[in-house]
Amino acid sequence: MSGRIAKKKALEIIKNYPRSGVLVVGDVMVDHFIWGRVSRISPEAPVPVVDVQKDSVMLGGSANVLNTIYAMGGRVFVAGVIGSDDIGRGLIRQLEERRIDTNGILLEKGRPTTLKTRIVAHGQQVVRFDHESRMPITRASAARILDYVRSLRGQIGAIVISDYSKGVVSRELVEGIQAVAAESKIFLCVDPKSSDFGLYSGVHVITPNHHEAQRAAGMEIVNGDDLLKLGEALLAKFDFQALLVTRGEEGMSLFERRRGIRHTHFPAQAKEVYDVTGAGDTVIGVLALSLAACANLKEATALANHAAGIVVGKVGTSTVSREELIGVL
């Protein structure tokens, strides 16, 4: 079955975005892009010499999910951990400029704020270097994040757990968030990084790409039958209500636990693909916001698919505005 959404229904959901609250929990980070040109090879080593034209610093990781929801006009909250450094202070300033509550951002001494620096020349990424720690956050930090989650119960309709394996997301934290979500009828969505999906067992919807899904299932997708078996296996093993597999140029596949398992395919919407950086953040951000705005899973996935089709046509960590989404509809 192929997934579509009527324009009228899509616009009704988008109209609800400003009244819909989403909390993003996970590994906040900063993306630094250095843009330039290459016209020669270094005489010191066989590497390109990049003539730097400009650079830009923006929200990344789970903070990019937040940025997506913000750009769509949703009410967004964030919880995560930063270090006592200039990068962390800059991240806080960016959140404050957007008037986003920073009470869920915790500082851990001795831990750097995650920074990913990418050098891009002629629209192509030349190299990336990371400044980060992957050590688990302290129990005290995890407890404070859960306190913050509980404080928002009456203000949000969805929670996103955005896992980049930088130490914030643990089984204990996921279980604590699940308890809050269950009490308050809040959708819990996970963008996974760990290949052990047992870490996220029992959440409402998980959004792996096809590589992550294959690793977690221990199966390879060669044809449509393989895809169906993979979806059924992951739903059964980890007790998810739904599984959304993003498949690049093949689109997206949604598996729902409804009177058995239902599969819906969403064809890719991109006309041209320039950069897939942050595409997964866009998908889960729009999905969660749409669920909070009273969309069902198929409707939310259709909107997320349209948004992803826009973002991959941009270079660098980008977001999609509500106006752009309405435009493609």
Secondary structure in CASP SS format (residue, H / E / C, confidence):
PFRMAT SS
TARGET T0000
AUTHOR 0000-0000-0000
METHOD secondary structure of the structure
MODEL  1
M C 1.00
S E 1.00
G C 1.00
R C 1.00
I C 1.00
A C 1.00
K H 1.00
K H 1.00
K H 1.00
A H 1.00
L H 1.00
E H 1.00
I H 1.00
I H 1.00
K H 1.00
N C 1.00
Y H 1.00
P H 1.00
R H 1.00
S C 1.00
G E 1.00
V E 1.00
L E 1.00
V E 1.00
V E 1.00
G E 1.00
D C 1.00
V E 1.00
M E 1.00
V E 1.00
D E 1.00
H E 1.00
F E 1.00
I E 1.00
W E 1.00
G E 1.00
R E 1.00
V E 1.00
S E 1.00
R E 1.00
I E 1.00
S C 1.00
P C 1.00
E C 1.00
A C 1.00
P C 1.00
V C 1.00
P E 1.00
V E 1.00
V E 1.00
D E 1.00
V E 1.00
Q E 1.00
K E 1.00
D E 1.00
S E 1.00
V E 1.00
M E 1.00
L E 1.00
G E 1.00
G E 1.00
S H 1.00
A H 1.00
N H 1.00
V H 1.00
L H 1.00
N H 1.00
T H 1.00
I H 1.00
Y H 1.00
A H 1.00
M C 1.00
G C 1.00
G C 1.00
R E 1.00
V E 1.00
F E 1.00
V E 1.00
A E 1.00
G E 1.00
V E 1.00
I E 1.00
G C 1.00
S C 1.00
D C 1.00
D H 1.00
I H 1.00
G H 1.00
R H 1.00
G H 1.00
L H 1.00
I H 1.00
R H 1.00
Q H 1.00
L H 1.00
E H 1.00
E H 1.00
R C 1.00
R C 1.00
I C 1.00
D C 1.00
T C 1.00
N C 1.00
G C 1.00
I E 1.00
L E 1.00
L E 1.00
E C 1.00
K C 1.00
G C 1.00
R C 1.00
P C 1.00
T C 1.00
T E 1.00
L E 1.00
K E 1.00
T E 1.00
R E 1.00
I E 1.00
V E 1.00
A E 1.00
H C 1.00
G C 1.00
Q E 1.00
Q E 1.00
V E 1.00
V E 1.00
R E 1.00
F E 1.00
D E 1.00
H E 1.00
E C 1.00
S C 1.00
R C 1.00
M C 1.00
P C 1.00
I C 1.00
T C 1.00
R H 1.00
A H 1.00
S H 1.00
A H 1.00
A H 1.00
R H 1.00
I H 1.00
L H 1.00
D H 1.00
Y H 1.00
V H 1.00
R H 1.00
S H 1.00
L C 1.00
R C 1.00
G C 1.00
Q C 1.00
I C 1.00
G C 1.00
A E 1.00
I E 1.00
V E 1.00
I E 1.00
S E 1.00
D C 1.00
Y C 1.00
S C 1.00
K C 1.00
G C 1.00
V C 1.00
V C 1.00
S C 1.00
R H 1.00
E H 1.00
L H 1.00
V H 1.00
E H 1.00
G H 1.00
I H 1.00
Q H 1.00
A H 1.00
V H 1.00
A H 1.00
A H 1.00
E H 1.00
S H 1.00
K C 1.00
I C 1.00
F E 1.00
L E 1.00
C E 1.00
V E 1.00
D E 1.00
P C 1.00
K C 1.00
S C 1.00
S C 1.00
D C 1.00
F H 1.00
G H 1.00
L H 1.00
Y H 1.00
S C 1.00
G C 1.00
V C 1.00
H C 1.00
V E 1.00
I E 1.00
T C 1.00
P C 1.00
N E 1.00
H H 1.00
H H 1.00
E H 1.00
A H 1.00
Q H 1.00
R H 1.00
A H 1.00
A H 1.00
G C 1.00
M C 1.00
E C 1.00
I C 1.00
V C 1.00
N C 1.00
G H 1.00
D H 1.00
D H 1.00
L H 1.00
L H 1.00
K H 1.00
L H 1.00
G H 1.00
E H 1.00
A H 1.00
L H 1.00
L H 1.00
A H 1.00
K H 1.00
F H 1.00
D C 1.00
F C 1.00
Q C 1.00
A E 1.00
L E 1.00
L E 1.00
V E 1.00
T E 1.00
R C 1.00
G H 1.00
E H 1.00
E H 1.00
G C 1.00
M E 1.00
S E 1.00
L E 1.00
F E 1.00
E E 1.00
R E 1.00
R C 1.00
R C 1.00
G C 1.00
I E 1.00
R E 1.00
H E 1.00
T E 1.00
H E 1.00
F E 1.00
P C 1.00
A C 1.00
Q C 1.00
A C 1.00
K C 1.00
E C 1.00
V C 1.00
Y C 1.00
D C 1.00
V C 1.00
T C 1.00
G C 1.00
A H 1.00
G H 1.00
D H 1.00
T H 1.00
V H 1.00
I H 1.00
G H 1.00
V H 1.00
L H 1.00
A H 1.00
L H 1.00
S H 1.00
L H 1.00
A H 1.00
A C 1.00
C C 1.00
A C 1.00
N C 1.00
L H 1.00
K H 1.00
E H 1.00
A H 1.00
T H 1.00
A H 1.00
L H 1.00
A H 1.00
N H 1.00
H H 1.00
A H 1.00
A H 1.00
G H 1.00
I H 1.00
V H 1.00
V C 1.00
G C 1.00
K C 1.00
V C 1.00
G C 1.00
T C 1.00
S C 1.00
T C 1.00
V C 1.00
S C 1.00
R H 1.00
E H 1.00
E H 1.00
L H 1.00
I H 1.00
G H 1.00
V H 1.00
L C 1.00
END
